């Protein structure tokens, strides 16, 4: 027969509670408020070099990666989107990945789709998790003769290359 004392039970309960304190990633597709730290943490981390081609703009994304327009524009100004999509247009956003520079900035890769317009954006947050800058990395223009590749290298330099196949090969 095992006799449990009060201190043993308390230690056991504390141990179990400490082991269960694993934070769940928040859902960004809902309309509920989300903290900026949770918004950034929801993106899957990758280490540079990280590269993507324009073929990923055509890939159908899982709905679990969807970011609601309300949540996205809470952290990223809608003026970033106006040039590519126009005013009062609400594209669908899909979170892709994040690259973090130790104790400095964090880069988020977001796919935006509205009808026939498809874009890949890189969005930068500073060390205080405040929006710093954004730019489109890939733009699908419908030309099959063009191929685009963009990414970030080990020195955190952002690049974009466009290749065009001419009619003569």
N, C-alpha and C positions, 0 to 999 in steps of 0.2 A: 504494500500500500504506500502510495506516494503522498506526502503531505506538502502542500504548497503554502508557503508563508506569504504574507502581504508584500514584503519587499521583492520577492521573486516574481510575483504576478505583475507588479508595477514595472519592473525592469523588462519583463517579457512584452507587455503591452507597448511600452515605449520603443522597444526594438522593432516590433511589427509596424508601428506607426511611422517610424523613421524609414523603413524599407518601402513603404507605400507612398512616399512623398515624391513620386515621379510625375512631373508636370506633363499634362496632355497638351498636344498642339491644338491651338484654338481653330475653330472653323471660321474661315474668312468669307464664306458664301452667305452667311446669315446677315441680318441687319443689326445684330447686337453690337454694342460698343466693344472695341478691342484696343488694348494699350499698344503703343508703338513697338515696345519690346516684344510683345506677342506676335504682332504683325511680322516683324523681321524674323523672329524665331520660327515662324511657320514655314519659311522657305528652307528647302533641303540644302545643307552646306556642301560645298565642293571646294577642292583645292586647285589653285592654278597649276599648270595651264588648263584653261577651260575654253572650249571652242564649240560653236554651233553653226550649222549651215542653214540655208534658206529652206531646205526640205522640212525642217522642224516646224515651219510656219503652216505647212499643209497637214501635219499630223493632228489627229483628233485627240484632244486632251481629256483626261478623266475629270468628271464633274467635281471630284474631291479637291481638285486644284483650282477651282473657280474662286475668284475674289469678287465680292459684290462691288458695284460702282460706288456706293455710298462709303464703304470702308476704304477703298482705294483712294478716292478723292479726299478723304480725311487726312491722309498722310502725304499725298502727291497732288500738287495743284493741277486743276483741270486745264490750265493754260498749256501744260506740257502736251496735251492731246489735241488741242485746237488746231494746230498747224497740220497735223496728219488726218484728223477725222472731222474737223469742223466744229463749230459751236453747237451746243445742245444735242450732240450725238453721244450715246452711251455705249461704248464698245464693251465686249465681254473681256475680262482679264483672267489670265491663268498664271499662277505662280510657277516658276521653274526652279531656279537655284539661287544660292547666295554665296558670295565670296567675301570673306572678312579679312581686313588688314589688322593685325594685332594692335589693339588699343588705339585704333585710328578710325578709318571709315569702313562701311559695309556696302557692298554692291549687290543689288537685287536684279535678277533677270525676270522680266514679265512679258508675256505674250498678250497682245491686244488684237481682237478681231471684231470687225463690224462689216457685215456683208462681204464685199470683195476686197476690202482693205485689211491687210494683215501686217502687223509690226511686231518687232522684238525690241523692247526697251531695256536699257540699263539705267538703274536708279541708284543714286548715291545718298547714303545717310552718314552724317558725321559721327564722331565718337560719342556725342550726347544723344544720338538717334534722332537728329533733326534732319529733315529733308535738305539736301545740299544742291543736287543737280540731277538732270535726267536727259537722255538723248536716245533717239531711235538708232538701234544698231543694224537691224535688217528691215528692209521694206520690200514686200513682194509687189512686183510691178506687172506680173502676168506674162513676162517674156521668158520663154523656155530656153532662149539662147544665152541667158544670163545666169550666172551662179554666184551666190554671195556667201562669204564665210566671215564670221566675227567672233571675237573672244577677248580673253584677258590672259596675259602671259605671267610668268613667275615673278616678274618685277612690277606687276600690277599695271602694265601698260595696256590700254584698250586699243584694239585694232579692228579694221574692217577691210576686207578685200573683195573686189568684184571682178569676175572673169566673164568675158563675153566671147562667144564663139562666132566668128564671122562666117558669112555664107561660103567663102572659099576654103573653110576649114581651119 
